[in-house]
Amino acid sequence: MVGKVVAVRIARAGDETALARLDAVAWTTASGFPSVMERAGDPFYTFFTDDSPPGAHLVAELDGRLAGYLRLKPVTPLAENAHVLGVMGLAVAPEARRRGVGTALLAAAEEQARARGARKLSLRVLSTNESALRLYERLGFEREGVLRDEFCINGRYLDDVIMAKHLGAGGGPG
């Protein structure tokens, strides 16, 4: 990655078309869901929604080109759970993989979570997404649970792995 700098910023409304394109090419059956991939390929698909506006997304650029995104949102609307933020989607363009994009996005998400007073950053990942599991573990995320046979994709039942990183914001470890 010599000379290649990943820049992370908050998404803008003008990023929507590029993010929708990225969604259409980034997901595989190991990492995502065929129903989501089909939707992303729909010409009428809108990437941003009322509950996932541009401000809920971090965008990574590599060499000035959009290379990935991360959706960071509260895991529930409950005040009692406000100290937990969730990575509700992370995608990296195929040509930008293994170039530090995912790492930069997760570091920025952690920084933003801490700035917002979060004590915990959580996520869910399919058990078949081995490269994502390795990345999350390398960055300090720990497995907190497994939802056995949570999804049926192409006739195969897959586990969903729950992972989290305790940030210790607001006084002491989580």
C-alpha positions as CSV (number, residue, x, y, z in Angstrom):
1,M,0.0,0.0,0.0
2,V,3.0,2.3,-0.5
3,G,1.9,5.7,-1.5
4,K,-1.8,4.8,-1.3
5,V,-3.8,6.8,1.2
6,V,-7.3,5.9,2.3
7,A,-9.3,9.0,3.2
8,V,-12.5,8.5,5.3
9,R,-15.3,11.1,5.4
10,I,-19.1,11.3,6.1
11,A,-21.1,10.5,3.1
12,R,-22.8,13.2,1.1
13,A,-26.1,13.0,-0.8
14,G,-24.1,13.2,-4.1
15,D,-22.5,9.8,-3.2
16,E,-25.7,7.9,-3.6
17,T,-25.3,6.6,-7.2
18,A,-21.7,5.5,-6.5
19,L,-22.6,3.8,-3.3
20,A,-25.5,2.0,-5.0
21,R,-23.1,0.8,-7.7
22,L,-20.6,-0.3,-5.0
23,D,-23.4,-2.3,-3.2
24,A,-24.2,-4.1,-6.5
25,V,-20.6,-5.3,-7.0
26,A,-19.3,-5.7,-3.4
27,W,-21.5,-8.4,-2.0
28,T,-21.0,-12.1,-2.4
29,T,-23.0,-15.1,-1.1
30,A,-20.2,-15.6,1.5
31,S,-20.6,-12.0,2.8
32,G,-24.2,-11.0,2.0
33,F,-27.6,-11.9,1.0
34,P,-28.9,-12.6,-2.5
35,S,-32.1,-10.6,-1.8
36,V,-30.0,-7.5,-0.9
37,M,-27.8,-8.1,-4.0
38,E,-30.8,-8.3,-6.2
39,R,-32.2,-5.1,-4.7
40,A,-28.9,-3.3,-5.2
41,G,-29.0,-4.1,-8.9
42,D,-32.5,-2.6,-9.3
43,P,-32.3,0.7,-11.3
44,F,-34.9,2.2,-8.9
45,Y,-32.9,1.3,-5.8
46,T,-32.1,4.1,-3.4
47,F,-29.1,3.7,-1.2
48,F,-30.0,6.3,1.3
49,T,-33.3,5.9,3.3
50,D,-35.0,7.9,6.0
51,D,-33.5,5.7,8.7
52,S,-30.1,5.5,6.9
53,P,-29.3,9.0,5.6
54,P,-25.9,10.1,4.3
55,G,-24.9,11.1,7.8
56,A,-25.1,7.5,9.0
57,H,-22.4,6.4,6.5
58,L,-18.7,6.7,6.4
59,V,-17.2,6.7,3.0
60,A,-13.6,5.6,2.1
61,E,-11.8,7.0,-0.9
62,L,-8.6,5.4,-2.3
63,D,-6.7,7.5,-4.8
64,G,-9.6,9.9,-4.9
65,R,-12.1,7.2,-5.9
66,L,-14.9,5.8,-3.7
67,A,-13.7,2.5,-2.4
68,G,-16.0,1.5,0.4
69,Y,-18.5,2.5,3.0
70,L,-19.6,1.7,6.6
71,R,-23.1,2.3,8.0
72,L,-22.9,3.3,11.7
73,K,-26.2,3.5,13.6
74,P,-27.6,2.9,17.0
75,V,-28.5,-0.8,17.4
76,T,-32.0,0.0,18.8
77,P,-34.0,3.2,19.4
78,L,-34.0,2.6,23.2
79,A,-32.4,5.1,25.5
80,E,-31.2,2.2,27.6
81,N,-29.1,1.0,24.7
82,A,-27.9,4.3,23.4
83,H,-24.3,3.5,24.6
84,V,-24.0,0.9,21.8
85,L,-23.5,1.7,18.1
86,G,-23.6,-0.9,15.4
87,V,-21.8,-1.4,12.2
88,M,-24.9,-2.1,10.1
89,G,-23.1,-2.6,6.8
90,L,-19.6,-2.6,5.6
91,A,-18.6,-3.0,1.9
92,V,-15.4,-2.6,0.0
93,A,-15.1,-2.5,-3.8
94,P,-13.5,-5.7,-5.0
95,E,-10.6,-3.8,-6.6
96,A,-9.9,-2.0,-3.4
97,R,-9.7,-5.1,-1.1
98,R,-6.6,-5.8,1.0
99,R,-5.5,-2.2,0.6
100,G,-6.5,-0.9,4.1
101,V,-10.0,0.3,3.2
102,G,-11.9,-1.8,5.7
103,T,-9.3,-1.1,8.4
104,A,-9.6,2.7,7.8
105,L,-13.4,2.5,7.9
106,L,-13.5,0.6,11.1
107,A,-10.9,2.9,12.8
108,A,-13.0,5.9,11.7
109,A,-16.2,4.2,13.1
110,E,-14.5,3.6,16.4
111,E,-13.3,7.2,16.5
112,Q,-16.8,8.4,15.8
113,A,-18.4,6.0,18.3
114,R,-16.0,7.3,21.0
115,A,-16.8,10.9,20.1
116,R,-20.5,10.1,20.4
117,G,-20.0,8.6,23.9
118,A,-20.5,5.0,22.9
119,R,-19.1,2.3,25.2
120,K,-19.5,-0.5,22.7
121,L,-19.3,-1.0,18.9
122,S,-21.1,-4.1,17.7
123,L,-21.7,-6.0,14.5
124,R,-23.0,-9.2,12.9
125,V,-21.2,-11.1,10.2
126,L,-22.0,-14.3,8.4
127,S,-19.9,-17.3,9.5
128,T,-18.9,-17.9,5.9
129,N,-17.3,-14.4,5.6
130,E,-13.9,-15.6,6.8
131,S,-11.9,-12.5,5.6
132,A,-14.3,-10.2,7.5
133,L,-14.0,-12.3,10.6
134,R,-10.2,-12.2,10.5
135,L,-10.3,-8.4,10.0
136,Y,-12.7,-7.8,12.9
137,E,-10.6,-10.0,15.2
138,R,-7.4,-8.4,14.2
139,L,-8.9,-5.0,15.1
140,G,-10.0,-6.1,18.6
141,F,-13.5,-7.3,18.0
142,E,-14.5,-10.4,20.0
143,R,-17.1,-13.0,19.3
144,E,-20.0,-12.5,21.7
145,G,-22.3,-15.1,20.3
146,V,-23.5,-17.2,17.4
147,L,-27.0,-17.4,16.0
148,R,-27.1,-20.9,14.7
149,D,-28.8,-21.5,11.3
150,E,-29.9,-17.9,11.3
151,F,-30.1,-17.6,7.5
152,C,-30.8,-19.9,4.7
153,I,-28.9,-18.8,1.6
154,N,-29.1,-20.9,-1.6
155,G,-30.5,-23.8,0.4
156,R,-27.7,-23.8,3.0
157,Y,-28.2,-22.8,6.6
158,L,-25.6,-20.4,7.9
159,D,-24.7,-19.0,11.3
160,D,-24.6,-15.3,12.1
161,V,-21.7,-14.3,14.4
162,I,-22.2,-11.5,16.8
163,M,-19.1,-9.5,17.5
164,A,-18.3,-6.4,19.6
165,K,-15.5,-4.2,20.6
166,H,-15.7,-2.6,24.1
167,L,-14.6,1.0,23.9
168,G,-14.6,1.9,27.6
169,A,-16.0,5.4,26.9
170,G,-17.5,7.3,29.7
171,G,-15.3,5.8,32.5
172,G,-14.0,2.3,32.6
173,P,-14.1,-0.7,30.5
174,G,-17.4,-2.0,29.1
